[in-house]
């Protein structure tokens, strides 16, 4: 009987490591997956950029065009943005964003006609947009297209060498914008973005001098970089 008990204990001792190894093989410990980043949520941020193209002017008298001119424009701007994104299960991201920019995009021209000095030009004092965004998320990288409404204030000036002919006007106009960009999530809360927009604020009255009326078109390209804080 003693020999039988000793044999049983020895067999159990030899089989224990094999059983443990078998359990480890059949029941591995699963690693906890890392959380997947989501673009859903509100965000607020700031940006800086550069813009410009041409200011176009058309002169009319008695409703008939008499002259036209283009003035190159350029300048810096800075501002902020506020928006919301929603990410679907298929990684499509839709959002809405509004921004406002304080600007010194300007264009001026000086010339002499008939011995009289002429200076004229325009400056975009500020502009903003209200846009929809549509993108596809590659985890933390989000390329997107965007478009919507735009608005802005343009100041105009003209000086014709005679104090009585010095004209200064301003107007706030609405138009449209379209563009695209890309955003990358540096952390779960901070993101970096780069964006291009084409902005068209339409036409407005620049000046009326005697029988001549001058209209101006404000259109420009912008490229900017910025950061967002995602809540």
C-alpha positions as CSV (number, residue, x, y, z in Angstrom):
1,X,0.0,0.0,0.0
2,X,2.8,2.4,0.9
3,X,4.5,1.7,-2.5
4,X,1.2,2.4,-4.3
5,X,0.8,5.8,-2.5
6,X,4.4,6.7,-3.2
7,X,3.9,5.9,-6.9
8,X,0.7,8.0,-7.0
9,X,2.4,11.0,-5.5
10,X,5.3,10.8,-7.8
11,X,3.0,10.5,-10.9
12,X,1.1,13.6,-9.7
13,X,4.3,15.6,-9.2
14,X,5.5,14.7,-12.7
15,X,2.2,15.5,-14.4
16,X,1.7,18.9,-12.7
17,X,4.1,20.9,-14.8
18,X,2.7,19.4,-18.0
19,X,-0.8,20.3,-16.9
20,X,0.2,23.8,-16.1
21,X,1.9,24.2,-19.5
22,X,-1.2,22.8,-21.2
23,X,-3.4,25.3,-19.4
24,X,-1.1,28.2,-20.4
25,X,-1.3,27.0,-24.0
26,X,-5.1,26.6,-24.1
27,X,-5.9,29.7,-22.1
28,X,-3.5,32.6,-23.0
29,X,-3.8,35.9,-21.3
30,X,-5.3,38.4,-23.8
31,X,-3.7,41.9,-24.0
32,X,-6.1,44.8,-23.5
33,X,-6.5,46.7,-26.8
34,X,-5.5,50.3,-27.0
35,X,-8.5,52.7,-27.2
36,X,-9.2,53.9,-30.8
37,X,-9.1,57.7,-31.3
38,X,-12.4,59.4,-32.2
39,X,-12.8,62.8,-33.8
40,X,-16.3,63.3,-32.3
41,X,-16.6,66.4,-30.1
42,X,-16.5,70.1,-29.9
43,X,-13.2,72.0,-30.4
44,X,-11.8,75.5,-30.3
45,X,-8.5,76.8,-31.7
46,X,-6.4,79.6,-33.2
47,X,-4.6,80.0,-36.5
48,X,-2.3,82.3,-38.6
49,X,-2.0,82.5,-42.3
50,X,-1.3,84.4,-45.5
51,X,-3.6,85.4,-48.3
52,X,-4.0,87.4,-51.5
53,X,-4.8,87.5,-55.2
54,X,-6.2,90.6,-57.0
55,X,-8.7,93.3,-56.3
56,X,-10.7,94.1,-59.5
57,X,-12.2,97.5,-60.2
58,X,-14.8,98.5,-62.9
59,X,-15.7,102.1,-63.6
60,X,-19.1,103.1,-65.1
61,X,-20.7,106.2,-66.3
62,X,-24.4,106.4,-67.1
63,X,-24.5,102.7,-66.5
64,X,-21.9,101.9,-69.2
65,X,-18.4,100.5,-68.5
66,X,-15.6,102.9,-69.2
67,X,-12.5,101.3,-67.6
68,X,-11.3,98.3,-65.5
69,X,-8.2,97.5,-63.5
70,X,-6.7,94.8,-61.3
71,X,-4.5,95.4,-58.3
72,X,-2.4,92.7,-56.8
73,X,-3.2,92.0,-53.1
74,X,-1.5,90.2,-50.3
75,X,-1.1,90.2,-46.5
76,X,-1.2,88.2,-43.3
77,X,-4.1,87.3,-41.1
78,X,-4.7,85.7,-37.7
79,X,-7.8,84.5,-35.8
80,X,-9.7,81.7,-34.2
81,X,-12.1,78.9,-35.0
82,X,-14.9,76.9,-33.2
83,X,-16.5,73.7,-34.4
84,X,-18.0,70.3,-33.9
85,X,-17.1,66.9,-35.6
86,X,-19.0,63.6,-35.6
87,X,-17.3,60.4,-36.6
88,X,-19.4,57.5,-38.0
89,X,-18.5,53.8,-37.5
90,X,-17.1,53.7,-41.1
91,X,-14.6,56.5,-40.2
92,X,-16.4,59.2,-42.2
93,X,-16.3,62.5,-40.3
94,X,-18.8,65.4,-40.8
95,X,-18.5,68.7,-39.0
96,X,-19.4,72.3,-38.9
97,X,-16.9,75.1,-38.3
98,X,-17.0,78.9,-38.0
99,X,-14.0,81.2,-37.9
100,X,-13.1,84.9,-37.9
101,X,-9.8,86.5,-39.1
102,X,-8.3,89.9,-38.5
103,X,-6.5,90.8,-41.7
104,X,-4.2,93.2,-43.5
105,X,-4.7,91.7,-47.0
106,X,-4.4,94.9,-49.1
107,X,-3.6,96.1,-52.6
108,X,-2.8,99.6,-53.7
109,X,-1.8,101.3,-57.0
110,X,-0.3,104.8,-57.6
111,X,0.0,106.5,-61.0
112,X,-0.1,109.8,-62.8
113,X,-2.7,110.9,-65.3
114,X,-2.6,114.3,-67.0
115,X,-0.2,115.6,-64.4
116,X,-2.5,114.5,-61.6
117,X,-1.4,111.9,-59.0
118,X,-3.9,109.1,-58.4
119,X,-3.7,106.6,-55.6
120,X,-6.3,103.9,-55.0
121,X,-6.7,100.6,-53.2
122,X,-8.5,98.3,-50.8
123,X,-7.9,96.5,-47.5
124,X,-9.7,93.5,-46.1
125,X,-10.0,94.5,-42.4
126,X,-11.5,91.2,-41.3
127,X,-13.3,88.1,-42.8
128,X,-14.9,85.0,-41.6
129,X,-16.6,81.8,-42.8
130,X,-19.3,79.4,-41.7
131,X,-18.5,76.0,-43.3
132,X,-19.4,72.3,-43.4
133,X,-16.6,69.8,-43.4
134,X,-16.4,66.3,-44.8
135,X,-13.5,64.0,-44.2
136,X,-12.3,60.4,-43.7
137,X,-10.3,59.5,-40.5
138,X,-7.2,57.4,-40.8
139,X,-7.0,57.0,-37.0
140,X,-5.4,60.3,-35.9
141,X,-5.0,61.7,-39.5
142,X,-8.0,63.5,-41.0
143,X,-8.0,64.9,-44.6
144,X,-11.2,66.8,-45.5
145,X,-12.9,69.1,-47.9
146,X,-14.9,72.2,-46.8
147,X,-17.2,74.9,-48.1
148,X,-19.9,77.4,-47.1
149,X,-20.6,81.0,-46.6
150,X,-18.1,83.8,-46.2
151,X,-18.3,87.4,-45.0
152,X,-15.9,90.3,-44.5
153,X,-15.3,94.1,-44.3
154,X,-13.4,95.8,-47.1
155,X,-12.1,99.4,-46.8
156,X,-11.5,101.4,-50.0
157,X,-9.7,104.6,-50.7
158,X,-9.0,106.9,-53.7
159,X,-7.1,110.1,-53.9
160,X,-7.0,112.2,-57.1
161,X,-4.6,114.9,-56.2
162,X,-7.4,117.3,-55.2
163,X,-8.7,117.2,-51.6
164,X,-12.3,117.4,-52.8
165,X,-11.7,114.1,-54.7
166,X,-10.4,112.2,-51.7
167,X,-12.8,109.3,-51.2
168,X,-12.8,106.7,-48.4
169,X,-15.5,104.0,-48.2
170,X,-16.1,100.6,-46.5
171,X,-18.6,97.8,-46.9
172,X,-19.4,94.5,-45.2
173,X,-20.3,91.8,-47.8
174,X,-21.3,88.2,-47.9
175,X,-20.1,85.6,-50.4
176,X,-18.8,82.0,-50.4
177,X,-15.8,79.9,-49.8
178,X,-14.4,76.4,-50.7
179,X,-11.3,74.5,-49.9
180,X,-9.7,71.6,-48.1
181,X,-7.1,70.7,-45.5
182,X,-5.8,68.0,-43.2
183,X,-5.7,67.7,-39.4
184,X,-3.6,65.5,-37.1
185,X,-4.3,64.6,-33.5
186,X,-1.0,65.1,-31.6
187,X,-2.7,64.0,-28.3
188,X,-6.2,63.0,-27.4
189,X,-7.0,66.7,-27.0
190,X,-4.6,68.7,-29.1
191,X,-4.7,68.7,-32.9
192,X,-2.7,70.5,-35.6
193,X,-4.3,71.6,-38.9
194,X,-3.2,73.1,-42.3
195,X,-5.9,74.5,-44.6
196,X,-6.5,76.2,-48.0
197,X,-9.5,78.3,-48.7
198,X,-10.7,80.4,-51.7
199,X,-12.8,83.3,-50.5
200,X,-15.2,85.3,-52.8
201,X,-16.9,88.3,-51.1
202,X,-18.5,89.5,-54.3
203,X,-18.7,93.1,-55.5
204,X,-19.4,96.4,-53.7
205,X,-19.4,100.2,-54.4
206,X,-15.9,101.7,-54.1
207,X,-16.5,105.3,-55.0
208,X,-18.7,107.8,-56.9
209,X,-16.8,110.7,-58.4
210,X,-19.0,113.0,-60.5
211,X,-20.7,110.9,-63.2
212,X,-18.3,108.0,-62.6
213,X,-19.1,105.1,-60.3
214,X,-16.5,102.5,-59.3
215,X,-17.3,98.9,-58.2
216,X,-14.8,96.5,-56.7
217,X,-14.6,92.7,-56.4
218,X,-12.9,91.1,-53.4
219,X,-11.6,87.6,-54.0
220,X,-8.5,86.0,-52.5
221,X,-6.7,82.7,-51.7
222,X,-5.7,81.8,-48.2
223,X,-3.4,79.2,-46.6
224,X,-3.2,78.8,-42.9
225,X,-1.9,76.7,-40.0
226,X,-3.5,76.3,-36.6
227,X,-4.1,74.3,-33.5
228,X,-7.3,73.0,-31.9
229,X,-8.2,71.9,-28.4
230,X,-10.8,69.0,-28.6
231,X,-13.1,68.6,-25.7
